């Protein structure tokens, strides 16, 4: 076996062995998460302390915004900053002062670390504390790292939400927090279902603005909607909150099991659960049945990208009838995804990390019907005759919950239809 790969068994009821790989990776950095976070937290500004490369990445990822000024930007580290010839903290203070004077609507300012700021050991945590004192109470200044040195792109959201947790107000009442950013319409759908079950104190991290952030205490319970929130989970548990363990709400089965975990935690009856979920479950089942024939028996290979891979594999295998060849993920926190792993009917290769050359060899040898991968690998694989699905599209598209179950399956049907059309 290659020196960069090893098989490791990890604990858990599923006891599936994990292929650990360490080598060249093909992923975006954590700065990319700003693109959806700045839309979600509507009174926040994300100031990246980085290079011109960081600025170009964000502009490319966001596209051109014509009608509104985006709530993110880059404080450029010039050559004299990197060489230690200028006081970067003084320059940062000046940039923040100019920004807040120009944008009085900002209530939360995130100082976001990057590879360059980490290389020169710029202490953004102390900078955030200092600036919070300067602008208190008008603006709350926080910081997190989006550096690509050790992170993949969804970990930027994890770092951001974890940075919010210590500032959340204390609560001594029982409440439920949904953790992870979702499109507003999907978030509203899930909250409505939970309210109908009888749980009334429901909030979301992140809230849509500073006034809608959740309260946390020893009676708080939280449930994840995204599987990449390791640091946020640890921060919430440190505050005394209890995590409700569940598969992730992808597809009809996943959403039902996710909601059922909430039901059990709050002592809600089965009859009430059936009454609330029967109609949306049926809609999801009917929608999935329309597409199942297009995916049944098709093989799929996941390159590591978003950390959504394991719950998506569960959905595609159990609800769409696809056959899993390899499910790769940049990082696997078994405690967060075990409920999905336990549901896998087949035991594919589960890989963590990446040695891209080795994984490319395995992919080409297996010739899957669909390959889920990052943008950098898609065109070369298409040129070799493989059908690909961009992993990043699964992050930007509404895919959670009953009403999106058919849409989620459709995302995997489309590349197959495209290939069929090209062959005609």
Backbone torsions as a table, in degrees:
resi	resn	phi	psi	omega
1	UNK	NA	143.4	-179.7
2	UNK	-57.6	145.4	-176.4
3	UNK	-62.8	-18.7	-178.8
4	UNK	-90.0	-1.6	-175.2
5	UNK	-123.7	146.0	173.8
6	UNK	-156.1	149.8	176.8
7	UNK	-93.0	131.4	-179.8
8	UNK	-134.4	128.9	174.8
9	UNK	-89.6	136.0	-179.6
10	UNK	-119.7	156.5	-177.2
11	UNK	-67.1	167.0	-179.2
12	UNK	127.2	156.8	-176.9
13	UNK	-62.2	-33.8	-178.2
14	UNK	-72.4	-35.4	175.4
15	UNK	52.9	39.0	179.0
16	UNK	-81.4	129.8	177.9
17	UNK	-68.3	144.9	-177.7
18	UNK	-112.3	127.8	174.0
19	UNK	-83.4	111.2	-178.8
20	UNK	-91.7	125.9	179.0
21	UNK	-127.7	139.2	177.5
22	UNK	-134.7	111.8	-179.7
23	UNK	-171.8	-153.5	179.7
24	UNK	-64.7	134.1	-177.9
25	UNK	-114.5	155.7	177.5
26	UNK	-127.9	81.7	-179.8
27	UNK	-142.4	158.5	171.1
28	UNK	-75.4	162.5	177.5
29	UNK	-89.1	172.5	-175.9
30	UNK	-66.6	-13.0	177.7
31	UNK	-63.1	-25.9	-175.4
32	UNK	-61.5	-30.0	-179.6
33	UNK	-59.5	-22.1	178.8
34	UNK	-59.2	-29.2	-174.6
35	UNK	-62.7	-36.1	175.8
36	UNK	-95.5	-26.3	-179.0
37	UNK	-68.5	-36.4	-177.8
38	UNK	-71.2	-20.8	174.8
39	UNK	-81.7	-30.9	-176.2
40	UNK	-78.1	-46.8	-179.1
41	UNK	-95.0	99.1	-161.2
42	UNK	-78.7	-11.9	177.5
43	UNK	-114.0	21.5	-177.7
44	UNK	-106.7	154.2	172.0
45	UNK	-128.0	136.9	-178.8
46	UNK	-109.6	108.4	-178.7
47	UNK	-103.1	106.0	179.6
48	UNK	-80.5	127.8	175.1
49	UNK	-98.4	97.5	-171.3
50	UNK	-160.3	-159.3	-175.4
51	UNK	-99.3	178.5	176.2
52	UNK	-64.9	-28.1	176.2
53	UNK	-62.5	-40.5	176.9
54	UNK	-60.5	-43.7	-179.6
55	UNK	-63.0	-43.1	179.5
56	UNK	-64.7	-37.6	178.8
57	UNK	-60.7	-48.3	-178.1
58	UNK	-65.0	-40.9	178.8
59	UNK	-63.6	-40.3	-179.8
60	UNK	-68.3	-41.4	-178.6
61	UNK	-68.3	-35.6	-176.5
62	UNK	-83.5	-22.4	-173.0
63	UNK	79.2	-172.9	-177.9
64	UNK	-92.3	122.7	177.6
65	UNK	-101.8	113.0	-172.7
66	UNK	-92.8	-41.2	-167.8
67	UNK	-96.1	-8.1	-178.1
68	UNK	-146.5	145.7	176.5
69	UNK	-78.9	124.6	-178.1
70	UNK	-67.9	155.8	-179.9
71	UNK	-98.7	48.9	170.4
72	UNK	-150.9	157.6	179.3
73	UNK	-166.9	177.8	-178.0
74	UNK	-127.7	125.3	169.1
75	UNK	-84.6	105.0	-170.0
76	UNK	-72.9	127.0	170.8
77	UNK	-85.4	112.5	-179.1
78	UNK	-84.5	177.4	-178.3
79	UNK	-59.4	-38.1	-178.5
80	UNK	-68.6	-28.5	175.4
81	UNK	-69.2	-45.5	-178.0
82	UNK	-66.9	-27.8	179.6
83	UNK	-88.0	-0.2	179.4
84	UNK	76.3	19.6	-177.2
85	UNK	-92.3	-4.0	179.4
86	UNK	-134.5	155.7	176.4
87	UNK	-83.3	101.0	-175.3
88	UNK	-64.1	-31.6	179.6
89	UNK	-67.2	-39.9	177.2
90	UNK	-63.1	-42.1	179.7
91	UNK	-66.2	-38.3	178.6
92	UNK	-64.5	-44.3	178.5
93	UNK	-58.8	-39.9	-179.7
94	UNK	-67.1	-41.9	179.0
95	UNK	-63.2	-42.0	-179.8
96	UNK	-65.4	-43.5	179.6
97	UNK	-60.2	-44.7	178.9
98	UNK	-63.8	-40.9	-178.9
99	UNK	-63.2	-49.6	-175.3
100	UNK	-70.5	-28.7	174.8
101	UNK	-68.5	-38.4	-178.1
102	UNK	-78.4	-28.5	-175.1
103	UNK	-124.0	76.5	-177.9
104	UNK	-67.6	-9.9	179.3
105	UNK	-77.2	-11.2	-176.8
106	UNK	-74.7	125.0	177.0
107	UNK	-111.4	-21.0	178.9
108	UNK	-133.6	124.9	-179.1
109	UNK	-118.3	121.0	177.0
110	UNK	-101.4	121.8	169.8
111	UNK	-88.6	116.5	-171.5
112	UNK	-107.5	118.8	178.2
113	UNK	-73.4	155.7	-179.4
114	UNK	-136.4	179.0	176.3
115	UNK	-56.8	-49.4	-179.3
116	UNK	-61.4	-42.1	-178.4
117	UNK	-68.0	-31.4	177.7
118	UNK	-75.0	-34.8	179.5
119	UNK	-63.0	-38.7	-179.0
120	UNK	-91.2	8.8	175.0
121	UNK	59.5	42.5	176.9
122	UNK	-76.3	120.6	-173.6
123	UNK	-85.1	88.1	-178.1
124	UNK	-77.2	-22.9	177.4
125	UNK	-63.9	-47.7	176.9
126	UNK	-66.6	-35.5	178.0
127	UNK	-62.4	-41.3	179.2
128	UNK	-64.4	-42.4	178.2
129	UNK	-62.7	-43.6	-179.4
130	UNK	-63.4	-45.8	-177.7
131	UNK	-71.2	-29.7	175.3
132	UNK	-62.0	-39.8	177.9
133	UNK	-66.5	-37.6	-178.8
134	UNK	-66.4	-41.5	-171.9
135	UNK	-105.1	6.2	177.4
136	UNK	-66.4	140.3	-0.7
137	UNK	-97.4	7.8	-174.1
138	UNK	-65.3	-41.0	-176.2
139	UNK	-132.0	134.9	173.2
140	UNK	-98.3	124.4	-178.1
141	UNK	-107.5	124.9	-179.3
142	UNK	-126.9	170.8	175.8
143	UNK	-145.4	152.6	171.4
144	UNK	-154.6	168.0	-178.8
145	UNK	-103.5	132.6	172.1
146	UNK	-114.0	18.8	-176.8
147	UNK	-58.1	139.9	177.5
148	UNK	-88.6	5.5	-178.3
149	UNK	-62.6	-42.5	-177.0
150	UNK	-129.4	2.2	-173.5
151	UNK	-117.9	159.1	168.8
152	UNK	-105.8	176.4	-162.1
153	UNK	-71.9	-30.2	178.7
154	UNK	-74.5	-18.5	178.6
155	UNK	-69.4	-15.6	172.9
156	UNK	-62.6	-41.0	175.8
157	UNK	-64.4	-43.3	179.3
158	UNK	-56.9	-47.4	-179.7
159	UNK	-64.0	-38.9	179.6
160	UNK	-63.9	-49.9	-177.6
161	UNK	-66.4	-37.6	177.5
162	UNK	-61.5	-35.1	179.6
163	UNK	-69.0	-24.3	179.7
164	UNK	-77.7	-30.5	-169.7
165	UNK	-56.6	-46.3	-178.3
166	UNK	-61.3	-23.0	-177.3
167	UNK	-90.5	-4.8	-178.8
168	UNK	-70.1	141.2	-179.3
169	UNK	-67.0	152.5	-179.1
170	UNK	-79.1	144.5	177.2
171	UNK	-131.2	141.7	174.6
172	UNK	-112.3	16.3	179.1
173	UNK	-112.4	152.3	176.8
174	UNK	-68.9	127.9	178.8
175	UNK	-150.9	165.4	-179.7
176	UNK	-120.4	134.0	178.3
177	UNK	-120.2	125.2	171.5
178	UNK	-87.4	126.9	-171.6
179	UNK	-113.9	120.5	-179.6
180	UNK	128.6	144.4	-177.8
181	UNK	-83.9	136.0	178.1
182	UNK	-132.9	157.0	169.8
183	UNK	-55.3	143.7	-174.5
184	UNK	-53.6	-41.6	-176.3
185	UNK	-66.3	-37.1	178.2
186	UNK	-69.8	-42.9	177.1
187	UNK	-56.9	-46.0	-179.8
188	UNK	-63.1	-39.7	179.2
189	UNK	-61.2	-45.9	-178.7
190	UNK	-67.3	-40.5	178.5
191	UNK	-64.5	-40.1	178.5
192	UNK	-60.2	-43.2	179.5
193	UNK	-63.8	-42.4	-179.4
194	UNK	-67.5	-39.0	175.6
195	UNK	-61.5	-41.8	179.6
196	UNK	-64.4	-30.7	175.7
197	UNK	-67.1	-23.1	179.2
198	UNK	119.0	1.7	177.2
199	UNK	-92.8	112.7	-172.0
200	UNK	-98.6	-30.1	-179.5
201	UNK	-90.3	85.4	-177.4
202	UNK	-124.0	130.4	176.0
203	UNK	-137.2	177.6	-172.4
204	UNK	-133.0	139.5	170.1
205	UNK	-115.1	112.7	9.7
206	UNK	-86.8	144.4	170.5
207	UNK	-70.4	162.8	-175.6
208	UNK	-75.1	-15.7	169.6
209	UNK	-157.4	-179.9	-173.7
210	UNK	-62.6	-28.3	-178.6
211	UNK	-79.9	-11.5	-176.1
212	UNK	-111.6	15.6	176.0
213	UNK	-71.2	145.2	-176.8
214	UNK	-70.3	163.5	171.7
215	UNK	-104.5	146.7	-172.7
216	UNK	-131.4	139.5	174.9
217	UNK	-162.6	-170.8	-175.7
218	UNK	-68.7	-17.7	178.0
219	UNK	-97.5	2.1	180.0
220	UNK	-78.4	144.7	171.4
221	UNK	-122.8	147.4	177.4
222	UNK	-137.5	152.6	178.4
223	UNK	-135.3	134.6	-176.5
224	UNK	-80.7	144.1	169.9
225	UNK	-107.9	-9.4	177.8
226	UNK	-129.2	141.1	-174.3
227	UNK	-87.1	6.5	-174.5
228	UNK	-108.9	21.7	-170.8
229	UNK	-103.7	53.6	-178.5
230	UNK	-64.1	-52.0	-177.8
231	UNK	-65.4	-38.0	178.9
232	UNK	-65.0	-41.6	177.1
233	UNK	-58.7	-47.1	179.9
234	UNK	-62.7	-39.6	-179.6
235	UNK	-66.2	-40.1	179.2
236	UNK	-68.7	-41.2	177.8
237	UNK	-64.9	-34.5	176.2
238	UNK	-63.4	-30.3	176.8
239	UNK	-79.9	-3.5	177.7
240	UNK	100.7	-0.8	-179.3
241	UNK	-75.4	151.2	-178.1
242	UNK	-105.9	127.3	178.7
243	UNK	-84.0	132.6	172.0
244	UNK	-88.1	116.9	-177.2
245	UNK	-83.3	136.4	-178.0
246	UNK	-166.5	156.5	166.5
247	UNK	-63.2	163.4	-177.0
248	UNK	-85.3	149.8	-170.2
249	UNK	-79.2	61.8	172.9
250	UNK	-105.8	125.1	178.6
251	UNK	80.8	179.3	-179.2
252	UNK	-68.9	-47.6	-178.3
253	UNK	-64.6	-47.7	-178.1
254	UNK	-61.3	-43.1	179.8
255	UNK	-66.3	-40.0	179.0
256	UNK	-63.2	-45.5	180.0
257	UNK	-66.9	-35.4	177.6
258	UNK	-63.8	-49.0	178.6
259	UNK	-66.6	-35.8	179.7
260	UNK	-65.0	-33.1	176.1
261	UNK	-64.0	-38.2	175.0
262	UNK	-63.9	-45.3	179.5
263	UNK	-55.3	-49.4	-178.1
264	UNK	-63.2	-40.4	-177.0
265	UNK	-66.0	-31.5	-177.5
266	UNK	-103.9	9.9	174.3
267	UNK	66.2	35.3	-180.0
268	UNK	-87.6	142.5	-175.4
269	UNK	-71.9	155.5	175.8
270	UNK	-63.3	-37.7	-179.5
271	UNK	-61.3	-43.4	178.1
272	UNK	-63.7	-41.1	180.0
273	UNK	-61.4	-46.0	-180.0
274	UNK	-63.2	-39.7	-179.5
275	UNK	-62.7	-41.7	-176.6
276	UNK	-75.8	-38.5	-170.8
277	UNK	-97.4	-11.8	-172.3
278	UNK	-57.1	-48.9	-175.3
279	UNK	-67.5	-50.8	179.1
280	UNK	-65.8	-33.1	176.0
281	UNK	-61.0	-44.2	-179.1
282	UNK	-63.4	-42.3	178.4
283	UNK	-60.5	-42.9	179.8
284	UNK	-64.8	-42.2	180.0
285	UNK	-62.9	-42.6	179.3
286	UNK	-64.9	-43.3	179.6
287	UNK	-62.8	-42.6	-179.8
288	UNK	-67.9	-35.1	-178.5
289	UNK	-63.6	-30.7	179.0
290	UNK	-64.1	-28.2	-173.4
291	UNK	-108.3	-12.8	-174.1
292	UNK	-57.3	-38.9	-178.7
293	UNK	-61.0	-29.2	-179.4
294	UNK	-77.0	-21.1	-176.0
295	UNK	-110.3	-18.7	-176.6
296	UNK	-56.1	125.0	176.6
297	UNK	81.9	-8.5	178.6
298	UNK	-73.8	146.2	-178.6
299	UNK	-96.7	150.5	-177.1
300	UNK	-141.9	143.2	-177.5
301	UNK	-128.9	125.2	179.9
302	UNK	-104.6	120.6	165.2
303	UNK	-81.1	150.9	-179.4
304	UNK	-71.4	130.8	-177.9
305	UNK	-151.0	-62.1	-166.4
306	UNK	-110.0	-11.4	-169.8
307	UNK	72.8	4.4	171.9
308	UNK	-83.8	-4.4	-165.8
309	UNK	-61.6	-43.3	-175.1
310	UNK	-67.2	-50.4	176.3
311	UNK	-63.4	-33.3	176.3
312	UNK	-66.6	-38.8	178.0
313	UNK	-62.6	-40.9	176.8
314	UNK	-59.6	-45.8	179.4
315	UNK	-61.2	-49.4	-175.7
316	UNK	-67.5	-34.4	-179.7
317	UNK	-73.5	-51.7	-172.0
318	UNK	-83.9	-35.9	-174.1
319	UNK	-100.3	-17.9	-178.4
320	UNK	-118.8	-7.2	176.5
321	UNK	76.5	17.3	179.6
322	UNK	-78.8	157.4	179.7
323	UNK	-104.7	125.1	-176.7
324	UNK	-87.7	127.0	175.7
325	UNK	-95.1	-57.5	176.5
326	UNK	-143.8	138.4	176.7
327	UNK	-119.2	102.0	-179.5
328	UNK	-99.6	140.7	178.4
329	UNK	-139.3	143.1	-178.3
330	UNK	-60.4	-36.7	-179.3
331	UNK	-151.5	136.0	-178.5
332	UNK	-119.3	112.2	171.6
333	UNK	-94.9	101.7	-173.7
334	UNK	-57.9	-34.9	-177.3
335	UNK	-65.2	-24.3	-178.7
336	UNK	-90.8	-29.6	-174.0
337	UNK	-113.9	4.1	-178.1
338	UNK	-59.9	-35.8	-178.9
339	UNK	-63.5	-31.8	175.0
340	UNK	-77.1	-41.3	179.6
341	UNK	-60.5	-38.8	-178.0
342	UNK	-63.7	-21.2	-177.3
343	UNK	-89.5	-8.7	-178.1
344	UNK	-65.2	124.1	179.3
345	UNK	-75.6	-26.0	178.8
346	UNK	-121.3	157.8	-178.0
347	UNK	-109.0	92.8	177.4
348	UNK	-80.5	-177.6	168.8
349	UNK	-72.7	125.1	173.5
350	UNK	-107.9	119.5	-177.2
351	UNK	-122.0	143.4	178.8
352	UNK	-120.1	136.8	-175.4
353	UNK	79.7	-164.8	-177.9
354	UNK	-160.4	138.4	159.0
355	UNK	-123.0	96.5	-162.2
356	UNK	-59.5	-35.7	-179.6
357	UNK	-65.5	-41.9	179.0
358	UNK	-65.0	-41.2	-178.2
359	UNK	-71.1	-34.9	175.1
360	UNK	-61.5	-40.6	178.0
361	UNK	-61.5	-44.1	-179.6
362	UNK	-65.9	-38.4	-179.9
363	UNK	-64.7	-49.0	-178.4
364	UNK	-63.8	-35.7	-179.9
365	UNK	-67.7	-34.7	-176.5
366	UNK	-85.3	-15.3	180.0
367	UNK	41.9	65.0	-178.5
368	UNK	-69.7	158.4	175.6
369	UNK	-70.9	-34.8	176.6
370	UNK	-134.9	135.7	173.8
371	UNK	-117.8	120.5	177.6
372	UNK	-94.0	121.2	-173.3
373	UNK	-154.2	173.9	176.7
374	UNK	-75.6	168.1	-176.9
375	UNK	-60.7	-35.3	-176.2
376	UNK	-68.0	-22.9	-179.2
377	UNK	-98.1	-18.0	-170.7
378	UNK	-62.6	-52.0	-176.6
379	UNK	-63.8	-45.1	176.6
380	UNK	-59.4	-38.9	179.2
381	UNK	-69.7	-39.2	176.1
382	UNK	-61.0	-38.9	179.6
383	UNK	-63.5	-24.6	178.4
384	UNK	-93.3	8.1	173.8
385	UNK	96.0	3.7	179.2
386	UNK	-90.4	145.6	177.8
387	UNK	-92.0	126.2	-172.9
388	UNK	-118.0	157.2	173.3
389	UNK	-128.0	127.4	179.5
390	UNK	-69.6	122.3	-179.7
391	UNK	-63.4	-35.2	-175.6
392	UNK	-65.8	-26.1	178.4
393	UNK	-63.8	-29.0	-179.6
394	UNK	-73.6	-15.9	176.4
395	UNK	-88.4	-37.5	-175.2
396	UNK	-86.1	-13.6	-175.6
397	UNK	-98.5	139.9	174.2
398	UNK	-64.3	116.5	-176.6
399	UNK	-132.7	-4.1	-177.7
400	UNK	-88.8	149.6	169.7
401	UNK	90.7	172.2	-177.2
402	UNK	-61.8	-46.7	-171.2
403	UNK	-70.4	-16.8	-179.8
404	UNK	-102.9	1.8	-175.8
405	UNK	-59.6	-46.0	179.1
406	UNK	-65.4	-40.0	178.9
407	UNK	-61.9	-38.7	179.3
408	UNK	-63.5	-46.0	178.0
409	UNK	-63.3	-37.6	-179.3
410	UNK	-61.1	-32.3	178.7
411	UNK	-60.2	-28.0	179.9
412	UNK	-94.7	-20.0	175.9
413	UNK	-74.0	-36.5	-174.1
414	UNK	-57.5	-48.1	-179.7
415	UNK	-63.0	-30.7	176.6
416	UNK	-68.2	-42.1	177.5
417	UNK	-64.9	-37.9	179.3
418	UNK	-62.0	-42.4	-179.6
419	UNK	-66.2	-40.7	178.1
420	UNK	-60.5	-42.1	-179.3
421	UNK	-64.5	-37.7	-179.2
422	UNK	-70.4	-25.7	-179.1
423	UNK	-82.7	-15.1	-179.3
424	UNK	-72.5	NA	NA
